Amino acid sequence: MDSRLLVGMAERKFAHGDVFRHGYGPTTKNEGNCAAFLNDGRWLTTWSQGTDDGYPDERIVGSVSDDMGRTWSAPVPIVASDPHNELHVLSGIPFVVPDMGRVYLFFFWVLNTDARAWLANPGFPLDGANRRYPEHGSGHLCFVYSDDSCRTWSDRHTIDLPHRELYSMPDRLHGWLTHPPQIMPTGEVVFTFTGYKADLGLDYEPSIDWRLRPSEANLVLCDNILAEHDPAKLEFTLLPEGPRGIRLDVSKYRGFDPLRRFHDIFFGDPLVHGSSFEEMTLVPLTDGRWVGVGRTKLGCPCYTVSKDQGQTWTAPEPLRYSPGGAIIPHPMTLCPIARTTDGRCVLLFTNNNGMARGANHIWDTGKVRNPQWIVAAAETGAQADAGLWFGDPLILAEAAEGRTRQDQAPGEISMPQFIERKGRFFVCYSLKRRDILLDELPRAMLDAITPRW
């Protein structure tokens, strides 16, 4: 194995290629990686790049590979923030329309009220003192598209979505995206986003940490995107309909130790600030149900089920290894679930409920986001507990702790995405939020950890 693939890693036995390496020096954010496949056979990966989360120089970049992810082109900006006008781009997700080859990139276009202070002092870290709440971070869901294999991109188009009661402003929302749109077996094109309440942070109550904000999952149905060429005629439906997205009823789980520990540390109230269901990903089951899995403050992922193609959803419940079995431990970080063409479901998680490996709480980033684990499941046909039976988990990769003067970053693996392409399986992830790496998972390994039901 090329030793360069092991830089920054304590263990990387499935290394395949490096999408992007930032190198050492001032930490620069490279995170939020999402892959799609162009009609000419090339892979496209997009991600957010900038000084750090929320910095006014953030942009969405793209890189392509023509050798199944082994090597990648230098990243090219697709959409950039506009700090002079306090406008900010974040969390882009790509989608390729199969028949026409058009490439869409969906993203949030929001206000960044730190921007002008940053322009005056670009070398200084942001402290939030200049933010105007609840305007800060509020905005709209948008898209651009390319009809020439990502060489050029259209102007920005805004998607009008109905108001949710969680939003802090009547005509704008606070949210982010984490996973590309997908085509469901019944033909729907859907993607999810997380919406959150912004006026429970540093705005009106300085003692309340931003991590205590309530949140909910939302599903966007791209009604006619597979056939409509005119972007002005694209139609989008926000699901579930009504004033609320998919919410966790935290009152049922107030006794969960990770939840109580987290709110003791950040002086929150679990019943007020604990209702978070974020970064939901979807898998279709063979009986027609859709299962969504997202991160929570309970110290575990939760799942929700729709029996009517996303129109309505059950209240999220803890995800278990089997119906009635042990709860799967996981902190506040992305835990995507994916379905393979051969029928198994794969969950990427970190196997830490915020109380393991010396972690202080579910958001103790440097301790709960390492190593990266994988677990595979077979369908049981049961209606209870998502109807999945998971096997034994396996460590995929582990980041090394920074121990040099140039690299003192804690070990962290974030934003993993499971990819299947031409019968092969891959996981793309961010290392220490500055590098984008790609591993290939042997089919024999997945077979070994998938239970036979």
C-alpha positions as CSV (number, residue, x, y, z in Angstrom):
1,M,0.0,0.0,0.0
2,D,1.2,3.5,-0.8
3,S,2.4,5.0,2.4
4,R,1.0,8.4,1.5
5,L,-2.5,6.9,1.9
6,L,-1.7,6.3,5.6
7,V,-0.8,9.9,6.5
8,G,-2.8,11.0,9.5
9,M,-4.2,7.5,10.1
10,A,-3.7,5.0,12.9
11,E,-5.5,2.3,10.8
12,R,-6.7,2.4,7.2
13,K,-6.7,-1.2,6.0
14,F,-9.1,-0.6,3.1
15,A,-7.4,2.5,1.7
16,H,-8.3,3.1,-2.0
17,G,-7.5,6.7,-2.9
18,D,-7.2,10.3,-1.6
19,V,-9.8,12.6,-3.0
20,F,-8.1,15.7,-1.5
21,R,-5.3,16.3,1.0
22,H,-5.0,19.7,2.5
23,G,-1.6,19.2,4.0
24,Y,-0.3,20.8,7.2
25,G,-0.4,24.4,8.3
26,P,-3.5,26.4,9.4
27,T,-6.4,24.1,9.6
28,T,-8.7,24.5,6.5
29,K,-12.1,22.9,6.4
30,N,-12.7,20.1,3.8
31,E,-15.9,18.3,4.9
32,G,-19.4,17.4,3.8
33,N,-18.2,15.1,0.9
34,C,-21.0,13.8,-1.4
35,A,-20.5,11.6,-4.5
36,A,-22.5,11.3,-7.7
37,F,-21.8,9.6,-11.0
38,L,-21.7,11.5,-14.3
39,N,-23.1,10.0,-17.5
40,D,-19.7,9.9,-19.1
41,G,-18.6,7.4,-16.4
42,R,-16.6,9.8,-14.2
43,W,-17.2,10.2,-10.5
44,L,-18.0,13.6,-9.0
45,T,-17.4,14.4,-5.4
46,T,-18.4,17.8,-3.9
47,W,-17.6,19.2,-0.5
48,S,-17.5,22.4,1.6
49,Q,-14.1,24.1,1.8
50,G,-13.0,27.2,3.8
51,T,-11.2,28.3,6.8
52,D,-13.6,26.7,9.2
53,D,-17.4,26.1,9.7
54,G,-19.3,29.2,9.0
55,Y,-16.3,31.3,7.8
56,P,-17.2,33.8,5.1
57,D,-14.7,32.3,2.7
58,E,-16.6,29.0,2.6
59,R,-17.4,27.6,-0.9
60,I,-18.6,24.3,-2.4
61,V,-15.9,22.7,-4.6
62,G,-16.0,19.6,-6.9
63,S,-13.5,17.1,-8.0
64,V,-13.8,14.3,-10.6
65,S,-12.2,10.8,-11.1
66,D,-12.1,8.7,-14.2
67,D,-10.5,5.6,-12.6
68,M,-13.1,4.5,-10.0
69,G,-11.9,6.9,-7.4
70,R,-8.2,6.0,-7.4
71,T,-7.1,9.5,-8.5
72,W,-8.9,12.8,-8.5
73,S,-8.6,16.2,-10.3
74,A,-7.8,19.4,-8.4
75,P,-11.0,20.8,-6.8
76,V,-12.8,23.5,-8.7
77,P,-15.2,26.0,-7.0
78,I,-18.8,25.6,-8.0
79,V,-20.5,28.1,-5.7
80,A,-18.7,30.6,-3.5
81,S,-19.9,32.8,-0.6
82,D,-20.2,36.6,-1.0
83,P,-18.9,38.1,2.2
84,H,-19.2,41.7,0.9
85,N,-23.0,41.2,0.8
86,E,-23.1,38.9,3.9
87,L,-24.2,35.9,1.8
88,H,-23.0,32.5,2.6
89,V,-23.1,29.1,0.9
90,L,-23.0,25.8,2.8
91,S,-23.6,22.1,2.5
92,G,-24.0,21.2,-1.2
93,I,-25.4,17.9,-2.4
94,P,-25.1,16.7,-6.1
95,F,-27.6,14.8,-8.2
96,V,-27.3,13.5,-11.8
97,V,-30.5,13.1,-13.8
98,P,-30.0,9.7,-15.4
99,D,-31.6,10.2,-18.9
100,M,-30.6,13.8,-19.6
101,G,-27.2,13.9,-17.8
102,R,-27.9,17.2,-16.1
103,V,-26.0,17.7,-12.8
104,Y,-27.8,19.6,-10.0
105,L,-26.2,20.9,-6.9
106,F,-28.5,21.7,-4.0
107,F,-27.3,24.0,-1.2
108,F,-28.3,26.5,1.4
109,W,-27.8,30.2,0.7
110,V,-27.9,32.1,4.0
111,L,-27.0,35.3,5.8
112,N,-23.6,35.4,7.4
113,T,-23.6,38.4,9.7
114,D,-19.9,37.7,10.7
115,A,-18.8,38.5,7.2
116,R,-18.0,42.2,7.4
117,A,-16.1,41.9,10.6
118,W,-14.1,39.1,9.0
119,L,-13.4,41.2,5.9
120,A,-12.0,43.9,8.2
121,N,-9.8,41.4,10.1
122,P,-9.4,38.2,8.0
123,G,-6.6,36.8,10.1
124,F,-8.6,36.8,13.3
125,P,-10.9,34.0,14.5
126,L,-14.6,34.7,14.6
127,D,-16.1,35.0,18.1
128,G,-19.7,35.6,17.2
129,A,-19.8,39.0,18.8
130,N,-21.0,40.7,15.6
131,R,-23.8,38.3,14.7
132,R,-27.3,39.4,14.4
133,Y,-29.8,36.8,15.5
134,P,-32.1,35.3,14.4
135,E,-31.0,36.6,11.0
136,H,-27.6,34.9,11.2
137,G,-27.6,31.6,9.3
138,S,-31.1,32.1,7.9
139,G,-31.8,31.7,4.2
140,H,-33.2,29.5,1.5
141,L,-32.7,26.2,-0.2
142,C,-31.2,26.8,-3.7
143,F,-29.7,24.9,-6.6
144,V,-27.5,25.4,-9.6
145,Y,-27.1,23.0,-12.5
146,S,-24.7,22.0,-15.3
147,D,-25.5,20.6,-18.7
148,D,-21.8,20.2,-19.8
149,S,-20.5,17.7,-17.3
150,C,-19.6,20.3,-14.6
151,R,-17.5,22.6,-16.8
152,T,-19.9,25.5,-16.3
153,W,-22.8,26.1,-13.9
154,S,-26.1,28.0,-14.1
155,D,-27.2,31.0,-12.0
156,R,-28.6,30.3,-8.6
157,H,-32.3,29.2,-8.4
158,T,-34.3,29.4,-5.1
159,I,-36.7,26.7,-4.0
160,D,-39.8,28.0,-2.1
161,L,-40.7,25.8,0.8
162,P,-43.6,26.1,3.2
163,H,-43.0,27.6,6.7
164,R,-42.4,25.3,9.7
165,E,-43.2,26.5,13.2
166,L,-39.6,25.7,14.3
167,Y,-38.2,28.4,12.0
168,S,-37.3,31.7,13.7
169,M,-38.2,34.0,10.8
170,P,-41.4,33.9,8.8
171,D,-39.8,33.9,5.3
172,R,-36.5,32.2,5.9
173,L,-35.3,28.9,7.4
174,H,-32.2,27.6,9.3
175,G,-30.9,24.3,8.0
176,W,-28.3,22.2,6.4
177,L,-27.9,19.2,4.0
178,T,-25.8,16.1,4.4
179,H,-26.7,13.5,1.8
180,P,-27.3,13.4,-2.0
181,P,-30.8,13.0,-3.5
182,Q,-31.7,9.4,-4.3
183,I,-34.2,7.7,-6.6
184,M,-36.5,5.4,-4.6
185,P,-37.7,2.1,-6.0
186,T,-41.1,3.6,-6.8
187,G,-39.5,6.4,-8.8
188,E,-39.6,9.3,-6.4
189,V,-36.5,11.5,-6.1
190,V,-36.0,12.7,-2.6
191,F,-33.5,14.3,-0.3
192,T,-33.5,15.3,3.4
193,F,-32.4,18.4,5.3
194,T,-32.2,19.3,8.9
195,G,-34.1,22.4,10.1
196,Y,-33.3,24.0,13.5
197,K,-34.5,26.7,15.8
198,A,-32.0,29.5,15.9
199,D,-33.2,31.8,18.7
200,L,-32.1,29.5,21.5
201,G,-28.4,30.2,21.0
202,L,-26.1,33.1,21.6
203,D,-28.7,35.5,20.5
204,Y,-31.2,36.1,23.3
205,E,-29.8,33.8,26.0
206,P,-26.0,33.9,26.1
207,S,-25.9,31.2,28.7
208,I,-27.5,28.7,26.3
209,D,-25.0,26.8,24.1
210,W,-25.8,26.5,20.4
211,R,-25.7,22.8,20.7
212,L,-28.9,22.8,22.7
213,R,-31.0,24.0,19.8
214,P,-34.0,21.8,18.9
215,S,-34.1,20.4,15.4
216,E,-36.1,18.2,13.1
217,A,-35.8,16.2,9.9
218,N,-37.5,17.2,6.6
219,L,-38.0,15.4,3.3
220,V,-38.0,17.2,0.0
221,L,-39.7,15.4,-2.9
222,C,-38.4,16.6,-6.3
223,D,-41.7,16.1,-8.2
224,N,-40.6,16.4,-11.8
225,I,-36.8,16.6,-11.8
226,L,-36.3,13.5,-13.9
227,A,-38.2,14.8,-17.0
228,E,-38.4,18.6,-16.7
229,H,-35.7,20.6,-18.6
230,D,-36.9,24.1,-17.6
231,P,-35.5,24.9,-14.1
232,A,-38.3,27.5,-13.7
233,K,-40.9,24.7,-13.9
234,L,-39.3,22.3,-11.4
235,E,-41.6,21.5,-8.5
236,F,-40.7,20.5,-5.0
237,T,-42.9,19.2,-2.1
238,L,-41.9,19.5,1.6
239,L,-42.8,16.4,3.6
240,P,-44.4,15.6,5.9
241,E,-47.0,18.3,5.2
242,G,-48.0,20.7,8.0
243,P,-46.2,22.9,10.5
244,R,-43.7,20.3,11.8
245,G,-41.0,18.1,10.3
246,I,-40.0,14.7,11.8
247,R,-39.5,15.2,15.5
248,L,-38.2,13.2,18.4
249,D,-40.5,13.0,21.4
250,V,-37.8,13.4,24.0
251,S,-40.2,13.1,26.9
252,K,-40.1,9.3,26.4
253,Y,-36.3,9.2,26.8
254,R,-35.5,11.8,29.5
255,G,-33.9,9.0,31.6
256,F,-31.2,8.2,29.0
257,D,-27.8,8.8,30.7
258,P,-26.1,10.4,27.6
259,L,-29.0,12.9,27.3
260,R,-28.9,13.8,31.0
261,R,-25.1,14.1,31.0
262,F,-25.0,16.3,28.0
263,H,-27.6,18.7,29.4
264,D,-25.9,18.8,32.8
265,I,-22.7,19.9,31.1
266,F,-24.3,22.6,29.0
267,F,-26.9,23.7,31.5
268,G,-29.8,22.7,29.3
269,D,-33.2,21.2,29.9
270,P,-33.7,17.8,28.1
271,L,-37.4,18.5,27.7
272,V,-36.8,21.9,26.2
273,H,-33.6,21.4,24.3
274,G,-33.3,17.7,23.8
275,S,-35.7,17.2,20.9
276,S,-33.2,16.8,18.0
277,F,-33.5,14.5,15.1
278,E,-30.9,15.4,12.5
279,E,-29.1,14.4,9.3
280,M,-31.6,11.7,8.3
281,T,-30.7,9.2,5.6
282,L,-33.2,6.8,3.9
283,V,-33.4,3.1,2.9
284,P,-36.3,1.5,1.2
285,L,-37.4,-1.9,2.5
286,T,-38.7,-4.8,0.3
287,D,-42.3,-4.4,1.8
288,G,-42.5,-0.8,0.5
289,R,-41.7,1.0,3.7
290,W,-39.1,3.7,3.9
291,V,-36.8,3.8,7.0
292,G,-35.1,7.0,8.0
293,V,-32.1,7.0,10.4
294,G,-30.7,10.2,12.1
295,R,-28.5,11.4,14.9
296,T,-30.0,12.4,18.3
297,K,-28.9,13.6,21.7
298,L,-29.9,10.2,23.3
299,G,-26.5,8.6,22.7
300,C,-27.9,6.5,19.8
301,P,-29.3,6.8,16.3
302,C,-33.1,6.9,16.0
303,Y,-35.2,5.6,13.2
304,T,-38.6,6.6,11.7
305,V,-40.8,4.7,9.3
306,S,-43.1,5.8,6.4
307,K,-45.6,3.5,4.9
308,D,-46.9,6.1,2.3
309,Q,-43.8,7.2,0.4
310,G,-42.8,9.9,2.8
311,Q,-46.2,11.5,3.4
312,T,-46.3,10.6,7.1
313,W,-43.7,9.3,9.5
314,T,-43.6,7.5,12.8
315,A,-42.1,9.2,15.9
316,P,-38.3,8.4,15.9
317,E,-37.3,5.6,18.3
318,P,-33.8,4.3,19.2
319,L,-32.3,2.0,16.6
320,R,-31.5,-1.5,17.8
321,Y,-29.3,-4.3,16.7
322,S,-32.4,-6.5,16.3
323,P,-36.1,-6.2,17.1
324,G,-36.2,-5.9,20.9
325,G,-32.4,-6.1,21.1
326,A,-29.6,-3.8,22.3
327,I,-29.6,-0.1,21.3
328,I,-26.8,0.9,18.9
329,P,-24.6,3.4,20.6
330,H,-23.8,6.6,18.7
331,P,-23.1,10.3,19.5
332,M,-24.0,13.6,17.7
333,T,-22.4,12.9,14.3
334,L,-23.6,11.6,10.9
335,C,-24.7,8.0,10.9
336,P,-25.8,7.3,7.4
337,I,-27.7,4.1,6.4
338,A,-27.7,2.8,2.9
339,R,-29.1,-0.1,1.0
340,T,-27.0,-2.2,-1.5
341,T,-28.4,-3.6,-4.7
342,D,-28.0,-7.1,-3.3
343,G,-30.5,-6.3,-0.5
344,R,-28.4,-5.7,2.7
345,C,-28.5,-2.4,4.7
346,V,-25.2,-0.8,5.9
347,L,-24.9,1.6,8.8
348,L,-21.8,3.8,9.3
349,F,-21.4,4.9,13.0
350,T,-18.8,5.5,15.7
351,N,-20.0,3.0,18.3
352,N,-19.8,5.5,21.2
353,N,-22.8,6.9,23.1
354,G,-20.8,9.8,24.4
355,M,-19.6,7.9,27.5
356,A,-16.9,5.7,26.0
357,R,-13.2,6.2,25.1
358,G,-12.9,8.9,27.6
359,A,-15.5,11.1,26.0
360,N,-17.2,13.7,28.2
361,H,-20.5,13.9,26.2
362,I,-22.1,13.1,22.9
363,W,-20.6,16.2,21.2
364,D,-17.0,15.6,22.4
365,T,-15.8,15.7,18.8
366,G,-12.2,14.6,19.3
367,K,-13.2,11.5,21.2
368,V,-16.6,10.3,19.9
369,R,-15.8,10.6,16.1
370,N,-13.1,8.1,16.0
371,P,-12.7,5.3,15.0
372,Q,-15.2,4.8,12.1
373,W,-17.3,1.6,12.4
374,I,-19.6,-0.2,10.0
375,V,-22.4,-2.7,10.7
376,A,-24.5,-4.5,8.1
377,A,-28.1,-5.7,8.4
378,A,-30.6,-8.0,6.8
379,E,-34.3,-7.5,6.7
380,T,-36.4,-9.6,9.1
381,G,-39.8,-8.9,7.7
382,A,-40.9,-7.7,11.1
383,Q,-42.7,-4.4,11.6
384,A,-41.0,-3.6,15.0
385,D,-37.6,-1.8,15.4
386,A,-37.2,-0.9,11.8
387,G,-37.4,-4.6,10.7
388,L,-33.6,-4.9,10.5
389,W,-31.2,-7.4,12.1
390,F,-27.7,-6.1,12.4
391,G,-24.6,-8.3,12.6
392,D,-21.4,-7.6,14.5
393,P,-19.8,-4.2,13.9
394,L,-16.3,-3.8,12.5
395,I,-13.8,-0.9,12.6
396,L,-13.2,0.5,9.1
397,A,-10.6,3.2,9.9
398,E,-9.1,5.1,12.7
399,A,-7.5,8.6,12.7
400,A,-4.2,9.2,14.4
401,E,-3.9,11.8,17.1
402,G,-1.8,14.8,16.0
403,R,1.5,14.8,17.8
404,T,3.7,17.1,15.8
405,R,4.0,20.9,15.9
406,Q,2.4,21.1,12.4
407,D,-0.4,18.7,13.3
408,Q,-2.0,18.8,16.8
409,A,-5.5,18.0,15.6
410,P,-7.4,15.3,17.5
411,G,-8.3,12.1,15.7
412,E,-11.6,12.6,13.9
413,I,-13.4,11.0,11.1
414,S,-16.6,12.7,9.9
415,M,-19.4,12.9,7.3
416,P,-18.9,9.3,5.9
417,Q,-20.8,8.3,2.8
418,F,-21.4,4.7,1.6
419,I,-21.0,4.3,-2.1
420,E,-21.8,1.4,-4.4
421,R,-20.6,1.4,-8.0
422,K,-20.4,-1.4,-10.6
423,G,-20.7,-4.1,-7.9
424,R,-18.0,-2.5,-5.7
425,F,-18.4,-0.8,-2.3
426,F,-16.7,2.3,-1.0
427,V,-16.8,4.7,1.9
428,C,-15.8,8.4,1.5
429,Y,-15.1,10.5,4.6
430,S,-13.3,13.5,6.0
431,L,-10.2,13.1,8.1
432,K,-9.8,15.7,10.8
433,R,-12.1,17.9,8.7
434,R,-9.3,18.8,6.3
435,D,-8.7,15.8,4.1
436,I,-11.2,13.8,2.0
437,L,-10.4,10.1,1.8
438,L,-11.9,7.1,-0.1
439,D,-11.7,3.4,1.0
440,E,-12.9,0.3,-0.8
441,L,-14.7,-2.4,1.2
442,P,-14.1,-6.0,0.0
443,R,-17.4,-7.8,-0.7
444,A,-16.1,-10.7,1.3
445,M,-15.8,-8.5,4.3
446,L,-19.4,-7.2,3.9
447,D,-20.6,-10.8,3.4
448,A,-18.8,-11.8,6.7
449,I,-20.5,-9.1,8.8
450,T,-24.0,-9.4,7.2
451,P,-26.3,-11.7,9.2
452,R,-28.1,-14.4,7.3
453,W,-31.8,-14.1,8.0
